[in-house]
Amino acid sequence: MAKYPTDLDMAFSALADPIRRAIVSRLCEGPKSVSELSEPFRIALPSLLKHVRVLEHSGLVSSE
């Protein structure tokens, strides 16, 4: 069995969650603040930040 690069595994793992896919989809429209990202979700801000950190760690998004 072929061994895939760790970066690719991390990206697919990060995108396995529907909230993280929605975050990436919203960011495709343009940069957004964390509060703007949290608007459509009914989760606490610290929980949303955990999702953002997973996406950052996988290299799919970056924060300024």
C-alpha positions as CSV (number, residue, x, y, z in Angstrom):
1,M,0.0,0.0,0.0
2,A,1.3,3.4,-0.9
3,K,2.2,5.8,1.9
4,Y,0.8,9.3,1.4
5,P,2.5,12.4,2.6
6,T,1.6,13.6,6.1
7,D,0.5,17.0,4.8
8,L,-2.1,15.4,2.6
9,D,-3.3,13.2,5.5
10,M,-3.6,16.3,7.7
11,A,-5.6,18.2,5.0
12,F,-8.1,15.4,4.6
13,S,-8.4,14.9,8.3
14,A,-9.0,18.6,8.8
15,L,-11.7,18.7,6.1
16,A,-13.4,15.6,7.5
17,D,-15.4,17.9,9.8
18,P,-18.4,19.7,8.3
19,I,-17.9,22.8,10.3
20,R,-14.3,23.1,9.1
21,R,-15.4,22.5,5.5
22,A,-17.9,25.4,6.0
23,I,-15.2,27.6,7.4
24,V,-13.0,27.0,4.4
25,S,-15.9,27.6,2.1
26,R,-16.6,30.9,3.7
27,L,-13.0,31.9,3.5
28,C,-13.0,31.2,-0.2
29,E,-15.2,34.3,-0.5
30,G,-12.5,36.4,1.1
31,P,-10.8,37.2,4.4
32,K,-13.1,37.2,7.5
33,S,-12.6,37.9,11.1
34,V,-13.2,35.1,13.7
35,S,-16.4,36.8,14.7
36,E,-17.6,36.9,11.1
37,L,-16.7,33.2,10.7
38,S,-18.7,32.3,13.8
39,E,-22.0,34.0,12.7
40,P,-23.7,31.0,11.0
41,F,-22.6,28.5,13.6
42,R,-24.3,27.8,17.0
43,I,-21.0,27.0,18.8
44,A,-19.0,28.9,21.4
45,L,-16.2,31.1,20.1
46,P,-13.5,29.0,21.8
47,S,-14.9,25.9,20.0
48,L,-14.7,27.8,16.7
49,L,-11.2,28.8,17.4
50,K,-10.2,25.1,17.9
51,H,-11.6,24.4,14.4
52,V,-9.6,27.3,13.0
53,R,-6.4,26.0,14.7
54,V,-6.9,22.6,13.2
55,L,-7.2,24.2,9.7
56,E,-4.1,26.4,10.4
57,H,-2.1,23.3,11.6
58,S,-3.0,21.5,8.4
59,G,-1.9,24.4,6.3
60,L,-5.3,25.1,4.8
61,V,-5.8,28.6,6.3
62,S,-3.6,31.2,8.0
63,S,-4.4,34.0,10.4
64,E,-3.1,37.5,10.6
